[in-house]
Amino acid sequence: MEVNPPKQEHLLALKVMRLTKPTLFTNIPVTCEEKDLPGDLFNQLMRDDPSTVNGAEILMLGEMLTLPQNFGNIFLGETFSSYISVHNDSNQVVKDILVKADLQTSSQRLNLSASNAAVAELKPDCCIDDVIHHEVKEIGTHILVCAVSYTTQGGEKMYFRKFFKFQVLKPLDVKTKFYNAETDEVFLEAQIQNITTSPMFMEKVSLEPSIMYNVAELNSVNQAGECVTTFGSRAYLQPMDTRQYLYCLKPKKEFAEKAGIIKGVTVIGKLDIVWKTNLGERGRLQTSQLQRMAPGYGDVRLSLEAIPDTVNLEEPFHITCKITNCSERTMDLVLEMCNTSSIHWCGISGRQLGKLHPSSSLCLALTLLSSVQGLQSVSGLRLTDTFLKRTYEYDDIAQVCVVSSAVKVES
């Protein structure tokens, strides 16, 4: 009959505690009306309680701080801090103590130990302390593995370890939408929702563009000479509330001149979000590179460089068009202008524009005249490639407001 040997007790004790900030103490008020049997007894006890706020004893507010009673929640982007202590519970000197802390995630194992050097000896009732910090960058299950190895006075090498499991939750829900303008500008709308149970102070929400773009934030307005955010003076995001941020990305000059490059760009940039919760705990998230669907312009792209908002009835006005060859072949283009019932083109139709090489552009100054008042659509441009005998039609290019010449229009 086999007898299992008794489990050997270790000379060292390991304690692991999470470091987090305290919370405000919440008292539960117990009160009654003065005509009840206790009279003013309960109210007097609350007034004498040092944890209550003077004048607001029954509002469950506290002036005192309390230490956390459980592990609490850890959210993605926050910093996980832990205190590790190894204490010598024996009456003998322990040698060559090595404490190692690893964080195991679903994809990697990280060493969080501040020092990997062994301590020469540890006397009785003495301890080795270490504080580790780690910015959490993955959601899901995390396991903190703390391992301790040492040597007894008799030369025996000992080893033990402990596991501490915790979950990392998602604090924000981020949704993005892209809008491609007629020009090479791209508008990004970012919807950020607080999916935690406590309010957040949104310290910063910014967009870091890719190397091909410059970004302009459209989240503030100018009031009385002062720049004010569209969200008002309060930057708090309550639980389950959502905010929408808007950004405009414009291609840099060196890339805007090369239409073929900007056309195929899908990587826009990444969002950088910084917030604070409770008593100032800081969290930060960076999204992965945001990508849009590259707009399809076809073989020939026509865009407006200049057009007036308001024109006078039966008076000529001028627009400037830009024609870009988005194909990989040279084109020989012919411009045709077809009049509509309200907009009439002034000029020669059927003129040769000449050869246009791939990724090249040319600008055209055209003249129009409107015979009808109101909001009128500019239509009727036709471009024909004589090489392939292919015609490209452009209608509803833009809209102009046509007013009577007797009406004075203020800009």
C-alpha positions as CSV (number, residue, x, y, z in Angstrom):
1,M,0.0,0.0,0.0
2,E,1.4,3.3,-1.1
3,V,1.2,6.3,1.2
4,N,1.4,9.8,-0.3
5,P,4.1,11.8,1.4
6,P,2.9,14.8,3.4
7,K,3.0,18.1,1.5
8,Q,6.0,20.1,2.5
9,E,5.3,23.6,3.8
10,H,7.3,26.4,2.3
11,L,9.4,28.8,4.4
12,L,8.2,31.8,2.4
13,A,4.7,33.3,2.1
14,L,3.5,35.1,-1.0
15,K,0.9,37.8,-1.0
16,V,-0.4,39.6,-4.1
17,M,-2.7,42.6,-3.9
18,R,-4.1,44.9,-6.6
19,L,-3.3,48.6,-6.2
20,T,-6.2,50.8,-6.9
21,K,-7.5,54.2,-5.7
22,P,-10.1,54.3,-2.9
23,T,-13.7,55.3,-3.4
24,L,-16.1,57.6,-1.6
25,F,-17.8,56.0,1.4
26,T,-21.5,55.7,0.9
27,N,-23.6,55.6,4.1
28,I,-27.1,54.1,4.1
29,P,-29.4,56.6,5.9
30,V,-32.0,55.3,8.5
31,T,-34.5,57.9,9.4
32,C,-38.1,58.4,10.5
33,E,-40.6,61.2,11.1
34,E,-40.5,63.2,14.3
35,K,-44.0,61.8,15.4
36,D,-42.7,58.3,15.2
37,L,-41.5,56.5,18.4
38,P,-37.7,57.1,17.9
39,G,-38.4,60.8,17.4
40,D,-35.2,62.6,16.4
41,L,-32.9,59.8,17.5
42,F,-32.0,58.5,14.0
43,N,-31.5,62.0,12.6
44,Q,-29.2,62.9,15.5
45,L,-27.1,59.7,15.0
46,M,-26.7,60.6,11.3
47,R,-25.6,64.2,12.2
48,D,-23.1,62.8,14.6
49,D,-21.7,60.3,12.1
50,P,-18.3,61.6,10.8
51,S,-18.8,60.1,7.4
52,T,-21.8,62.1,6.5
53,V,-21.9,65.5,4.8
54,N,-23.2,68.3,7.0
55,G,-26.7,69.4,5.9
56,A,-27.0,66.4,3.5
57,E,-27.1,63.5,5.9
58,I,-29.9,61.6,4.1
59,L,-28.5,61.9,0.6
60,M,-26.1,59.0,0.8
61,L,-23.1,61.2,0.4
62,G,-19.8,60.7,2.3
63,E,-16.8,62.7,3.2
64,M,-14.6,59.6,3.9
65,L,-12.8,57.3,1.6
66,T,-13.0,53.5,1.7
67,L,-10.6,50.9,0.5
68,P,-11.9,48.6,-2.3
69,Q,-13.4,45.4,-0.9
70,N,-12.9,43.3,-4.1
71,F,-10.7,43.1,-7.1
72,G,-12.9,45.5,-9.1
73,N,-13.1,45.9,-12.8
74,I,-10.2,46.5,-15.2
75,F,-10.8,48.1,-18.5
76,L,-8.9,48.0,-21.7
77,G,-6.4,50.9,-21.9
78,E,-6.1,51.3,-18.1
79,T,-2.9,50.5,-16.1
80,F,-3.0,47.4,-14.0
81,S,-0.9,47.8,-10.8
82,S,-0.1,45.1,-8.3
83,Y,1.8,44.8,-5.0
84,I,3.8,41.6,-4.5
85,S,5.3,40.7,-1.1
86,V,7.3,37.7,-0.2
87,H,7.7,37.2,3.6
88,N,10.0,34.9,5.5
89,D,7.7,33.1,8.0
90,S,10.4,30.7,9.2
91,N,13.1,31.1,11.9
92,Q,16.0,30.5,9.5
93,V,17.8,32.5,6.8
94,V,16.7,31.8,3.3
95,K,19.1,32.3,0.4
96,D,19.0,33.0,-3.3
97,I,15.4,34.2,-3.4
98,L,14.1,34.9,-6.9
99,V,10.6,36.4,-7.5
100,K,9.2,36.4,-10.9
101,A,5.8,37.8,-12.2
102,D,4.4,37.1,-15.6
103,L,1.2,38.1,-17.2
104,Q,-0.4,35.5,-19.4
105,T,-2.9,36.6,-22.1
106,S,-4.6,34.8,-24.9
107,S,-1.8,35.8,-27.3
108,Q,1.4,36.4,-25.3
109,R,3.2,36.1,-22.0
110,L,4.8,39.2,-20.5
111,N,7.5,39.5,-17.8
112,L,6.4,42.2,-15.4
113,S,9.2,41.8,-12.7
114,A,11.0,45.0,-11.9
115,S,14.2,43.0,-11.4
116,N,15.3,39.5,-12.4
117,A,18.2,39.4,-10.1
118,A,18.1,37.0,-7.1
119,V,18.3,38.4,-3.5
120,A,21.2,36.9,-1.7
121,E,19.5,36.2,1.6
122,L,16.3,36.9,3.5
123,K,16.3,36.9,7.3
124,P,13.3,35.8,9.4
125,D,10.4,38.2,9.6
126,C,11.8,40.1,6.6
127,C,10.2,40.6,3.3
128,I,10.8,41.4,-0.4
129,D,8.4,43.9,-1.9
130,D,7.8,44.7,-5.5
131,V,5.3,46.8,-7.4
132,I,4.4,46.0,-11.0
133,H,2.6,48.2,-13.6
134,H,1.2,47.1,-17.0
135,E,-1.0,49.0,-19.5
136,V,-3.7,46.5,-20.5
137,K,-3.9,46.3,-24.3
138,E,-6.0,43.1,-24.7
139,I,-9.5,42.2,-23.6
140,G,-10.5,38.9,-22.2
141,T,-8.9,36.6,-19.5
142,H,-5.6,37.5,-18.0
143,I,-3.6,35.4,-15.6
144,L,-1.0,36.8,-13.3
145,V,1.6,34.1,-12.6
146,C,3.8,34.7,-9.5
147,A,6.7,32.3,-9.1
148,V,9.1,32.1,-6.1
149,S,12.3,30.1,-5.9
150,Y,14.8,29.9,-3.0
151,T,17.4,27.8,-1.2
152,T,17.1,26.6,2.4
153,Q,19.9,26.5,4.9
154,G,20.4,22.8,4.1
155,G,21.0,23.6,0.5
156,E,17.6,22.3,-0.8
157,K,16.2,24.2,-3.7
158,M,12.5,25.1,-3.4
159,Y,10.0,26.5,-5.8
160,F,6.3,27.4,-5.8
161,R,3.9,29.6,-7.7
162,K,0.4,31.1,-7.6
163,F,-2.1,32.1,-10.2
164,F,-4.4,35.1,-10.1
165,K,-7.1,35.3,-12.9
166,F,-8.9,38.5,-13.8
167,Q,-11.0,39.7,-16.7
168,V,-10.3,42.8,-18.8
169,L,-13.4,44.5,-20.1
170,K,-14.1,46.8,-23.0
171,P,-14.7,50.4,-21.8
172,L,-15.7,52.1,-25.1
173,D,-17.6,51.3,-28.2
174,V,-16.1,53.1,-31.2
175,K,-17.9,53.2,-34.6
176,T,-16.6,55.1,-37.6
177,K,-18.1,56.3,-40.9
178,F,-16.3,57.8,-43.9
179,Y,-17.6,60.4,-46.3
180,N,-15.7,61.0,-49.6
181,A,-16.2,64.6,-50.9
182,E,-16.2,65.6,-54.5
183,T,-12.6,66.8,-54.0
184,D,-10.0,64.6,-52.4
185,E,-11.1,65.5,-48.9
186,V,-12.3,62.7,-46.6
187,F,-14.7,63.3,-43.6
188,L,-14.5,60.9,-40.7
189,E,-17.3,60.6,-38.2
190,A,-16.4,58.8,-35.0
191,Q,-19.1,57.7,-32.5
192,I,-17.8,57.0,-29.0
193,Q,-20.0,55.4,-26.4
194,N,-19.2,54.8,-22.7
195,I,-20.2,51.2,-22.0
196,T,-19.0,51.2,-18.4
197,T,-21.1,51.9,-15.3
198,S,-19.4,55.1,-14.2
199,P,-18.9,58.5,-15.9
200,M,-15.8,59.3,-17.8
201,F,-13.9,62.6,-18.2
202,M,-12.9,62.7,-21.9
203,E,-9.5,64.3,-21.7
204,K,-8.6,64.0,-25.4
205,V,-10.0,62.5,-28.6
206,S,-7.8,63.1,-31.6
207,L,-7.1,61.6,-35.0
208,E,-3.5,60.8,-36.0
209,P,-3.6,60.9,-39.8
210,S,-1.5,58.8,-42.1
211,I,1.5,60.4,-43.8
212,M,-0.5,61.4,-46.9
213,Y,-3.1,63.6,-45.0
214,N,-3.4,66.6,-42.9
215,V,-6.3,66.6,-40.4
216,A,-8.6,69.4,-39.2
217,E,-10.9,68.9,-36.1
218,L,-14.5,70.1,-36.6
219,N,-15.5,69.7,-33.0
220,S,-15.5,73.3,-31.8
221,V,-17.2,76.6,-32.6
222,N,-16.1,80.2,-32.2
223,Q,-18.3,82.1,-29.7
224,A,-17.4,85.7,-28.9
225,G,-13.9,85.3,-30.1
226,E,-13.4,82.1,-27.9
227,C,-13.1,78.6,-29.2
228,V,-15.7,76.4,-27.5
229,T,-16.2,72.6,-28.0
230,T,-19.6,71.6,-29.5
231,F,-20.2,69.5,-26.3
232,G,-20.2,72.5,-24.0
233,S,-18.0,73.2,-21.0
234,R,-18.6,69.7,-19.5
235,A,-16.4,67.0,-20.8
236,Y,-18.1,64.2,-18.9
237,L,-19.5,61.2,-20.8
238,Q,-22.2,59.5,-18.7
239,P,-22.7,55.7,-18.8
240,M,-24.2,54.5,-22.1
241,D,-24.0,58.0,-23.6
242,T,-22.6,58.6,-27.0
243,R,-20.6,61.4,-28.6
244,Q,-19.9,62.1,-32.2
245,Y,-16.6,63.6,-33.3
246,L,-16.0,64.9,-36.9
247,Y,-12.7,65.3,-38.7
248,C,-11.7,66.5,-42.2
249,L,-8.7,65.0,-43.9
250,K,-7.0,66.8,-46.7
251,P,-4.3,65.3,-48.8
252,K,-0.9,66.9,-48.5
253,K,0.3,69.0,-51.4
254,E,2.9,66.6,-52.6
255,F,0.3,63.8,-52.8
256,A,-2.7,65.9,-54.0
257,E,-0.8,66.6,-57.3
258,K,-0.6,62.9,-58.0
259,A,-4.2,61.8,-58.5
260,G,-3.4,58.2,-59.0
261,I,-1.8,57.9,-55.6
262,I,-4.6,59.5,-53.6
263,K,-7.3,57.6,-55.5
264,G,-6.1,54.3,-54.1
265,V,-5.3,55.4,-50.5
266,T,-7.4,53.4,-48.0
267,V,-5.4,53.9,-44.8
268,I,-6.6,57.1,-43.1
269,G,-5.1,57.1,-39.6
270,K,-6.0,56.1,-36.1
271,L,-8.0,57.5,-33.2
272,D,-6.2,58.4,-29.9
273,I,-8.6,58.5,-26.9
274,V,-7.6,59.5,-23.3
275,W,-10.0,59.5,-20.4
276,K,-10.2,59.6,-16.6
277,T,-12.5,57.8,-14.2
278,N,-13.5,57.9,-10.5
279,L,-10.6,59.6,-8.7
280,G,-8.4,60.3,-11.6
281,E,-7.5,56.8,-13.0
282,R,-6.2,57.4,-16.5
283,G,-7.0,55.2,-19.5
284,R,-5.9,55.4,-23.1
285,L,-7.0,53.6,-26.2
286,Q,-5.6,53.8,-29.7
287,T,-7.6,52.2,-32.5
288,S,-6.0,50.2,-35.3
289,Q,-5.4,51.9,-38.6
290,L,-8.8,53.0,-39.9
291,Q,-9.5,52.1,-43.5
292,R,-12.0,53.4,-46.0
293,M,-13.3,52.0,-49.3
294,A,-11.3,53.8,-52.0
295,P,-13.8,55.8,-54.2
296,G,-14.2,54.7,-57.7
297,Y,-13.9,57.6,-60.2
298,G,-13.9,55.5,-63.4
299,D,-11.4,56.4,-66.1
300,V,-12.0,60.1,-66.1
301,R,-12.7,62.2,-63.0
302,L,-14.4,65.6,-63.3
303,S,-14.3,67.9,-60.2
304,L,-15.2,71.6,-59.7
305,E,-12.4,73.9,-58.6
306,A,-14.5,77.1,-58.4
307,I,-18.2,78.0,-58.8
308,P,-20.3,80.8,-57.4
309,D,-23.0,80.1,-54.8
310,T,-25.4,82.7,-56.2
311,V,-25.7,84.1,-59.8
312,N,-27.9,86.7,-61.5
313,L,-30.7,85.7,-63.9
314,E,-29.7,85.8,-67.6
315,E,-26.2,87.0,-66.7
316,P,-23.1,84.9,-67.6
317,F,-21.1,83.3,-64.7
318,H,-17.9,81.3,-64.7
319,I,-16.9,78.0,-63.3
320,T,-13.6,76.1,-63.3
321,C,-13.5,72.4,-63.9
322,K,-10.6,69.9,-63.4
323,I,-10.4,66.8,-65.5
324,T,-8.1,64.0,-64.3
325,N,-7.1,60.9,-66.2
326,C,-7.6,58.0,-63.6
327,S,-6.8,55.3,-66.1
328,E,-3.5,53.7,-67.0
329,R,-3.6,54.8,-70.7
330,T,-3.3,58.1,-72.6
331,M,-6.6,59.7,-73.7
332,D,-7.4,62.1,-76.5
333,L,-10.4,64.0,-75.2
334,V,-13.1,66.1,-76.9
335,L,-15.4,68.4,-74.9
336,E,-19.1,68.7,-75.8
337,M,-21.6,71.0,-74.0
338,C,-25.3,70.2,-74.1
339,N,-27.8,72.9,-73.1
340,T,-30.6,72.1,-70.7
341,S,-34.0,73.8,-70.2
342,S,-32.6,76.2,-67.6
343,I,-28.8,76.2,-67.9
344,H,-27.1,77.2,-71.1
345,W,-23.4,76.9,-72.0
346,C,-21.6,79.8,-73.6
347,G,-18.7,78.7,-75.8
348,I,-17.7,76.3,-78.5
349,S,-18.9,72.7,-78.2
350,G,-16.9,69.8,-79.7
351,R,-13.5,71.4,-79.1
352,Q,-10.4,69.3,-78.7
353,L,-8.7,69.2,-75.3
354,G,-5.7,67.3,-76.5
355,K,-3.9,64.3,-75.1
356,L,-4.1,63.6,-71.4
357,H,-1.6,61.2,-69.9
358,P,-2.3,58.8,-66.9
359,S,-2.6,60.6,-63.6
360,S,-2.4,64.0,-65.3
361,S,-5.0,66.8,-65.0
362,L,-6.1,69.9,-66.8
363,C,-8.3,72.8,-65.8
364,L,-11.0,74.4,-67.9
365,A,-12.7,77.8,-67.4
366,L,-16.3,77.6,-68.7
367,T,-19.1,80.1,-69.0
368,L,-22.8,79.5,-68.3
369,L,-26.0,81.4,-68.3
370,S,-29.3,80.6,-66.5
371,S,-32.7,81.5,-67.9
372,V,-34.7,80.3,-64.9
373,Q,-34.7,81.5,-61.3
374,G,-34.3,79.2,-58.3
375,L,-31.9,76.4,-57.4
376,Q,-30.6,75.1,-60.7
377,S,-28.4,72.1,-61.5
378,V,-25.3,72.3,-63.7
379,S,-25.5,69.5,-66.2
380,G,-24.7,68.6,-69.8
381,L,-21.0,68.1,-70.0
382,R,-19.7,65.3,-72.2
383,L,-16.2,64.0,-72.7
384,T,-15.3,61.7,-75.5
385,D,-12.1,59.7,-75.8
386,T,-11.4,59.5,-79.5
387,F,-8.9,56.6,-79.1
388,L,-11.6,54.2,-77.8
389,K,-14.7,56.1,-79.1
390,R,-16.0,56.1,-75.5
391,T,-18.2,59.0,-74.1
392,Y,-18.3,60.0,-70.4
393,E,-21.5,61.9,-69.3
394,Y,-21.5,64.3,-66.4
395,D,-24.9,65.6,-65.1
396,D,-25.8,67.2,-61.8
397,I,-22.2,68.4,-61.3
398,A,-23.2,71.2,-58.9
399,Q,-26.1,73.5,-58.0
400,V,-26.3,77.3,-58.1
401,C,-28.9,79.7,-56.8
402,V,-30.2,81.9,-59.6
403,V,-31.8,85.2,-58.5
404,S,-33.3,88.2,-60.3
405,S,-30.7,90.8,-61.2
406,A,-32.8,93.4,-59.4
407,V,-32.3,91.7,-56.1
408,K,-29.1,92.7,-54.2
409,V,-27.3,89.7,-52.8
410,E,-25.2,90.2,-49.7
411,S,-22.3,87.9,-49.3
